[in-house]
Amino acid sequence: MIIDKIKDLLTTKLISRRSFLKSSVVSGVALLGLTGCASEEEEITTVEVITEEPVLKEEAPAQTVTPREKGAISRQTCPRNCPDTCSIISEVKDGRITYITGDPTNPLTAGGLCAKMNHYLSWVYHADRVLYPMKRVGAKGEGKFEQITWDEALETIATKTKESVDKYGPETVLKYYYSGTIGFVQNYGLPHAFFNKLGASDILATVCATTGAAAIPYTYGINRSINPEEFATTKLYVSWAVNEATTSAHSVKYIKQCKENGGKVVVINPMRTGIVHYADMFIQIKPGTDAALALGVINYIIENNLQDQDYIDAYTFGFEELKATASEYPLERVAEITGVPAEQIIEFAKMYAETKPSVIKIGTGMQRNTNGGTIIRAVTLLPAVVGTVGAAPNSGFFYSSGGYWAANEKAINGHELLENPNRRLINMNQLGMALTGQMDTTKELPITTLMVFNSNPMAVTQHVKLVREGLAREDLFTVVSDIFKTDTADYADILLPATTFFECEDITQNYLGHYLRHNTPAIKPLGECKSNSDTFNALAKRIGYTEPLFDMTESEAVKICLASDTFMAQGITYDGIKEKGWVKLDIKTPFADKKFPTPSGKIEFYSEKLKNAGFHPVAEYVPPAESKDGSPELYAKYPLSLITPHAKNSLNSQMHNVPQIQELTEGPLVYIHTDDAAERGISDGDSVNLTNDRGSIKLVAKVTSTITKKGTIISLSCPWPKLSEDGKSINEITSDKVTDMSQGSTYHTNLAEVTK
């Protein structure tokens, strides 16, 4: 019978670490730092993807590989919030995916899948997949449900939503979503048509990279990053606040090629990352002090006449103001602020000024501080001081290729259906505050209906203690559409079964390189799962909306997304990209014409727009809100700076429940420097409490002399709370403050204490 057949498909089993390593040899994936023999410097940070013969650090016995019977070929795109956006080939036999691998024809991802996504089959066919609509039968948070029909689910949601709208107004309904998929159809497009027609409150989706995106135009007018494939040919690659081996594994090969071609590599980061393996210099900086380092380097360059004065005179505005501002950051002051020795600052300044072409990879990590916009602004000044912007294809800076996104998703998101253009905005970084009435707007007009898709806020949102309190409200009607019963799903009144990307159609564009990709469904949806577009179209029609948009198919939506001037001008067609799976966009060297859409038409070291927005018109170091200089009284109570970077074996909250990933993952851990541990009587492996004013969680201490430095502790994001010993994870105690620009997230602005 159908139900029994589906159950037979869901056969995820736990495999051993050794079995995984052996299977990795077969699939051509090498894992640097995942074995027990990995050195301390590598073991939390490095996942390298290669397509040549892998070398493992744990010897695996020879095995006989039984030839597999190949199935029909299908092409997908990994739509996770990862800049690489891998092209995938899957094989399908009798309606089941039997094998997946990377598409070897795509130059960027080159046939390799990262360690986490090498287990997609265990994810798709996980025994815990949500396959049918369900309604809550226990208390909120217990995760007890009973199966219902789609008809009952849609009718319940429609009735509850209309009751809320009729009684309190449409803005009492809130959607919460982010990057469970970043497809143009299933994330940015069709789901939003329903909420726009309804007039619901909108989410201010600033959790990721909007702070940097707001800062860069003050300098250059627009974000136009170089092609990352050019990293391989530059003479100096500066990895600033990036952990490429964990968050962008396919860029590692270009950094490796840079070294092989005689180039130099510098890493600037509070954490020792995997790229340090290639580095000529590792600058281990205090969190949130990057603006001081950038200004100190600029000051040294100008004091020693190492700047490119001809370039500055021709293409920049406000050099004298920059010179005066930078002079306030002498070596001694910068060394004190950043924790970087003056000798190392000098060495880096000389190397950066004298080595051309060069590229600074501006990471998103450093913007996730209360002073994040100011940090990014300061770092963007450096390439202009040495004249590298627009000088060559392999010269300047890289922030994100997102500035080149060109899909026409606005034609399918129903923005024209919105009657109130000034509807209420809720910052996603402060969901807990919003749900508990701690915002002025939600105190006056509470959120009564919450619909969550493409996200797991109980794992990923800051100050989760408040989120938990809000979701536990009996007067809050919550709908969650997901693949699994996540911590958030446990609070749902109605739980809807969502498809994986192997079961729906979409179009994506990566933000590491210049590629547009198509996603073809490999299999039919398991059970009664529906895609985001089908779910919200069905809900719209149940409420009574009759607009043609709510009858749009996924294929029609993809074709409309492709109908942009950029894509059409390059001859990109639906049939062509569907057949190949991907296409590389024709994008020229950014700023090669030395034209910048700023008020002055030049690169602006001095910006009146920045001044009018309330910031220093050049740049400055502003201490993080939670730091020794930013909050001395809080620092006296909690003297350790906590940062929460990404983990190598998961992507945000995804994959944590996959057995093979659990096998590979140590944790949850807190990395603490040897000196800090000794002062607290903590030994490696001890159970510890990590505490601040937002709460306390239990972790295991990992004592290190290299991964972090004294005064900084690290705990990786974002495991499911329900999978931890005390039902909590690191975002229980992260800050829900927002950044100086664009109200972004501040995951790295935290003070805490560790006790045994």
ChimeraX attribute file (.defattr): number of C-alpha atoms within 10 A of each C-alpha:
attribute: neighborCount
match mode: 1-to-1
recipient: residues
	/A:1	5
	/A:2	8
	/A:3	10
	/A:4	8
	/A:5	10
	/A:6	15
	/A:7	14
	/A:8	11
	/A:9	15
	/A:10	18
	/A:11	14
	/A:12	17
	/A:13	13
	/A:14	14
	/A:15	12
	/A:16	13
	/A:17	17
	/A:18	15
	/A:19	11
	/A:20	17
	/A:21	21
	/A:22	18
	/A:23	14
	/A:24	17
	/A:25	16
	/A:26	13
	/A:27	18
	/A:28	19
	/A:29	27
	/A:30	25
	/A:31	21
	/A:32	23
	/A:33	22
	/A:34	26
	/A:35	17
	/A:36	10
	/A:37	12
	/A:38	16
	/A:39	12
	/A:40	14
	/A:41	21
	/A:42	20
	/A:43	20
	/A:44	25
	/A:45	28
	/A:46	28
	/A:47	28
	/A:48	26
	/A:49	26
	/A:50	22
	/A:51	16
	/A:52	10
	/A:53	11
	/A:54	17
	/A:55	13
	/A:56	20
	/A:57	16
	/A:58	14
	/A:59	11
	/A:60	12
	/A:61	7
	/A:62	7
	/A:63	8
	/A:64	5
	/A:65	8
	/A:66	6
	/A:67	6
	/A:68	8
	/A:69	9
	/A:70	12
	/A:71	16
	/A:72	13
	/A:73	14
	/A:74	20
	/A:75	24
	/A:76	29
	/A:77	28
	/A:78	25
	/A:79	28
	/A:80	20
	/A:81	19
	/A:82	20
	/A:83	21
	/A:84	24
	/A:85	25
	/A:86	28
	/A:87	29
	/A:88	23
	/A:89	20
	/A:90	21
	/A:91	19
	/A:92	18
	/A:93	14
	/A:94	9
	/A:95	12
	/A:96	16
	/A:97	21
	/A:98	16
	/A:99	18
	/A:100	22
	/A:101	20
	/A:102	26
	/A:103	23
	/A:104	15
	/A:105	13
	/A:106	19
	/A:107	12
	/A:108	24
	/A:109	25
	/A:110	18
	/A:111	21
	/A:112	28
	/A:113	30
	/A:114	26
	/A:115	25
	/A:116	19
	/A:117	22
	/A:118	20
	/A:119	18
	/A:120	20
	/A:121	20
	/A:122	21
	/A:123	24
	/A:124	22
	/A:125	20
	/A:126	21
	/A:127	18
	/A:128	16
	/A:129	20
	/A:130	22
	/A:131	22
	/A:132	19
	/A:133	25
	/A:134	22
	/A:135	21
	/A:136	20
	/A:137	12
	/A:138	14
	/A:139	15
	/A:140	19
	/A:141	16
	/A:142	14
	/A:143	19
	/A:144	16
	/A:145	18
	/A:146	13
	/A:147	14
	/A:148	15
	/A:149	13
	/A:150	18
	/A:151	11
	/A:152	14
	/A:153	21
	/A:154	22
	/A:155	15
	/A:156	14
	/A:157	21
	/A:158	18
	/A:159	14
	/A:160	16
	/A:161	22
	/A:162	16
	/A:163	14
	/A:164	19
	/A:165	19
	/A:166	10
	/A:167	10
	/A:168	15
	/A:169	16
	/A:170	24
	/A:171	23
	/A:172	21
	/A:173	26
	/A:174	23
	/A:175	20
	/A:176	22
	/A:177	19
	/A:178	22
	/A:179	18
	/A:180	21
	/A:181	23
	/A:182	22
	/A:183	27
	/A:184	23
	/A:185	30
	/A:186	28
	/A:187	23
	/A:188	19
	/A:189	23
	/A:190	29
	/A:191	25
	/A:192	25
	/A:193	27
	/A:194	26
	/A:195	25
	/A:196	21
	/A:197	20
	/A:198	22
	/A:199	24
	/A:200	24
	/A:201	21
	/A:202	21
	/A:203	18
	/A:204	17
	/A:205	20
	/A:206	18
	/A:207	24
	/A:208	19
	/A:209	20
	/A:210	20
	/A:211	29
	/A:212	29
	/A:213	23
	/A:214	16
	/A:215	26
	/A:216	21
	/A:217	21
	/A:218	25
	/A:219	26
	/A:220	25
	/A:221	19
	/A:222	17
	/A:223	23
	/A:224	21
	/A:225	26
	/A:226	30
	/A:227	21
	/A:228	24
	/A:229	19
	/A:230	16
	/A:231	30
	/A:232	22
	/A:233	22
	/A:234	28
	/A:235	20
	/A:236	28
	/A:237	29
	/A:238	23
	/A:239	25
	/A:240	21
	/A:241	22
	/A:242	23
	/A:243	29
	/A:244	23
	/A:245	23
	/A:246	27
	/A:247	24
	/A:248	20
	/A:249	24
	/A:250	26
	/A:251	23
	/A:252	24
	/A:253	19
	/A:254	19
	/A:255	29
	/A:256	18
	/A:257	15
	/A:258	22
	/A:259	22
	/A:260	13
	/A:261	13
	/A:262	12
	/A:263	22
	/A:264	21
	/A:265	25
	/A:266	22
	/A:267	27
	/A:268	22
	/A:269	24
	/A:270	26
	/A:271	30
	/A:272	23
	/A:273	26
	/A:274	24
	/A:275	25
	/A:276	23
	/A:277	15
	/A:278	18
	/A:279	19
	/A:280	13
	/A:281	16
	/A:282	22
	/A:283	22
	/A:284	20
	/A:285	23
	/A:286	20
	/A:287	26
	/A:288	30
	/A:289	23
	/A:290	29
	/A:291	27
	/A:292	29
	/A:293	26
	/A:294	26
	/A:295	29
	/A:296	27
	/A:297	27
	/A:298	30
	/A:299	24
	/A:300	22
	/A:301	23
	/A:302	20
	/A:303	14
	/A:304	10
	/A:305	11
	/A:306	17
	/A:307	21
	/A:308	17
	/A:309	16
	/A:310	11
	/A:311	16
	/A:312	19
	/A:313	11
	/A:314	11
	/A:315	19
	/A:316	24
	/A:317	19
	/A:318	17
	/A:319	18
	/A:320	11
	/A:321	14
	/A:322	22
	/A:323	17
	/A:324	12
	/A:325	19
	/A:326	24
	/A:327	17
	/A:328	15
	/A:329	23
	/A:330	18
	/A:331	23
	/A:332	12
	/A:333	15
	/A:334	25
	/A:335	20
	/A:336	12
	/A:337	21
	/A:338	21
	/A:339	18
	/A:340	18
	/A:341	16
	/A:342	18
	/A:343	11
	/A:344	14
	/A:345	20
	/A:346	16
	/A:347	12
	/A:348	18
	/A:349	20
	/A:350	16
	/A:351	15
	/A:352	24
	/A:353	24
	/A:354	16
	/A:355	15
	/A:356	20
	/A:357	22
	/A:358	31
	/A:359	26
	/A:360	23
	/A:361	23
	/A:362	22
	/A:363	21
	/A:364	21
	/A:365	25
	/A:366	28
	/A:367	33
	/A:368	27
	/A:369	31
	/A:370	29
	/A:371	27
	/A:372	33
	/A:373	28
	/A:374	26
	/A:375	30
	/A:376	26
	/A:377	27
	/A:378	24
	/A:379	23
	/A:380	26
	/A:381	22
	/A:382	25
	/A:383	20
	/A:384	23
	/A:385	23
	/A:386	26
	/A:387	23
	/A:388	23
	/A:389	29
	/A:390	22
	/A:391	19
	/A:392	18
	/A:393	23
	/A:394	27
	/A:395	29
	/A:396	27
	/A:397	28
	/A:398	22
	/A:399	24
	/A:400	25
	/A:401	21
	/A:402	19
	/A:403	13
	/A:404	19
	/A:405	15
	/A:406	16
	/A:407	23
	/A:408	22
	/A:409	23
	/A:410	17
	/A:411	18
	/A:412	24
	/A:413	24
	/A:414	21
	/A:415	17
	/A:416	13
	/A:417	16
	/A:418	17
	/A:419	12
	/A:420	11
	/A:421	11
	/A:422	10
	/A:423	15
	/A:424	19
	/A:425	15
	/A:426	22
	/A:427	21
	/A:428	26
	/A:429	28
	/A:430	24
	/A:431	26
	/A:432	25
	/A:433	22
	/A:434	22
	/A:435	25
	/A:436	20
	/A:437	17
	/A:438	16
	/A:439	17
	/A:440	11
	/A:441	14
	/A:442	19
	/A:443	14
	/A:444	10
	/A:445	14
	/A:446	21
	/A:447	25
	/A:448	23
	/A:449	23
	/A:450	19
	/A:451	18
	/A:452	21
	/A:453	24
	/A:454	20
	/A:455	23
	/A:456	27
	/A:457	26
	/A:458	32
	/A:459	27
	/A:460	22
	/A:461	26
	/A:462	27
	/A:463	26
	/A:464	28
	/A:465	19
	/A:466	23
	/A:467	23
	/A:468	21
	/A:469	13
	/A:470	21
	/A:471	24
	/A:472	19
	/A:473	15
	/A:474	12
	/A:475	12
	/A:476	19
	/A:477	22
	/A:478	26
	/A:479	23
	/A:480	26
	/A:481	27
	/A:482	28
	/A:483	23
	/A:484	21
	/A:485	21
	/A:486	23
	/A:487	21
	/A:488	25
	/A:489	27
	/A:490	24
	/A:491	29
	/A:492	32
	/A:493	25
	/A:494	26
	/A:495	29
	/A:496	30
	/A:497	27
	/A:498	29
	/A:499	24
	/A:500	22
	/A:501	24
	/A:502	23
	/A:503	20
	/A:504	24
	/A:505	23
	/A:506	26
	/A:507	30
	/A:508	25
	/A:509	29
	/A:510	26
	/A:511	21
	/A:512	24
	/A:513	24
	/A:514	21
	/A:515	23
	/A:516	24
	/A:517	26
	/A:518	26
	/A:519	27
	/A:520	21
	/A:521	17
	/A:522	23
	/A:523	18
	/A:524	15
	/A:525	19
	/A:526	24
	/A:527	19
	/A:528	16
	/A:529	25
	/A:530	25
	/A:531	22
	/A:532	24
	/A:533	26
	/A:534	21
	/A:535	19
	/A:536	20
	/A:537	22
	/A:538	20
	/A:539	19
	/A:540	24
	/A:541	16
	/A:542	16
	/A:543	17
	/A:544	10
	/A:545	16
	/A:546	11
	/A:547	14
	/A:548	7
	/A:549	18
	/A:550	22
	/A:551	15
	/A:552	15
	/A:553	14
	/A:554	19
	/A:555	16
	/A:556	13
	/A:557	26
	/A:558	26
	/A:559	17
	/A:560	18
	/A:561	24
	/A:562	21
	/A:563	20
	/A:564	16
	/A:565	12
	/A:566	18
	/A:567	18
	/A:568	11
	/A:569	10
	/A:570	11
	/A:571	10
	/A:572	19
	/A:573	13
	/A:574	17
	/A:575	10
	/A:576	13
	/A:577	17
	/A:578	17
	/A:579	12
	/A:580	13
	/A:581	24
	/A:582	26
	/A:583	17
	/A:584	16
	/A:585	16
	/A:586	11
	/A:587	11
	/A:588	10
	/A:589	17
	/A:590	22
	/A:591	19
	/A:592	12
	/A:593	9
	/A:594	15
	/A:595	15
	/A:596	20
	/A:597	14
	/A:598	17
	/A:599	14
	/A:600	14
	/A:601	15
	/A:602	20
	/A:603	28
	/A:604	26
	/A:605	27
	/A:606	21
	/A:607	22
	/A:608	16
	/A:609	14
	/A:610	18
	/A:611	13
	/A:612	10
	/A:613	11
	/A:614	10
	/A:615	17
	/A:616	16
	/A:617	21
	/A:618	26
	/A:619	27
	/A:620	21
	/A:621	21
	/A:622	18
	/A:623	20
	/A:624	22
	/A:625	23
	/A:626	27
	/A:627	23
	/A:628	19
	/A:629	13
	/A:630	13
	/A:631	14
	/A:632	14
	/A:633	13
	/A:634	17
	/A:635	19
	/A:636	12
	/A:637	13
	/A:638	21
	/A:639	19
	/A:640	23
	/A:641	23
	/A:642	29
	/A:643	27
	/A:644	22
	/A:645	21
	/A:646	20
	/A:647	21
	/A:648	27
	/A:649	26
	/A:650	23
	/A:651	21
	/A:652	25
	/A:653	22
	/A:654	20
	/A:655	21
	/A:656	20
	/A:657	19
	/A:658	23
	/A:659	19
	/A:660	25
	/A:661	23
	/A:662	17
	/A:663	14
	/A:664	17
	/A:665	17
	/A:666	13
	/A:667	15
	/A:668	20
	/A:669	21
	/A:670	25
	/A:671	25
	/A:672	30
	/A:673	22
	/A:674	19
	/A:675	16
	/A:676	19
	/A:677	21
	/A:678	12
	/A:679	8
	/A:680	12
	/A:681	11
	/A:682	21
	/A:683	17
	/A:684	14
	/A:685	13
	/A:686	16
	/A:687	17
	/A:688	19
	/A:689	18
	/A:690	23
	/A:691	18
	/A:692	19
	/A:693	12
	/A:694	16
	/A:695	16
	/A:696	20
	/A:697	20
	/A:698	23
	/A:699	26
	/A:700	21
	/A:701	27
	/A:702	25
	/A:703	24
	/A:704	19
	/A:705	14
	/A:706	15
	/A:707	24
	/A:708	24
	/A:709	23
	/A:710	18
	/A:711	15
	/A:712	23
	/A:713	27
	/A:714	24
	/A:715	25
	/A:716	21
	/A:717	23
	/A:718	25
	/A:719	26
	/A:720	24
	/A:721	22
	/A:722	15
	/A:723	15
	/A:724	15
	/A:725	12
	/A:726	12
	/A:727	13
	/A:728	23
	/A:729	28
	/A:730	31
	/A:731	28
	/A:732	26
	/A:733	25
	/A:734	27
	/A:735	26
	/A:736	26
	/A:737	21
	/A:738	25
	/A:739	25
	/A:740	22
	/A:741	20
	/A:742	20
	/A:743	21
	/A:744	29
	/A:745	32
	/A:746	30
	/A:747	30
	/A:748	25
	/A:749	28
	/A:750	26
	/A:751	28
	/A:752	25
	/A:753	19
	/A:754	24
	/A:755	15
	/A:756	16
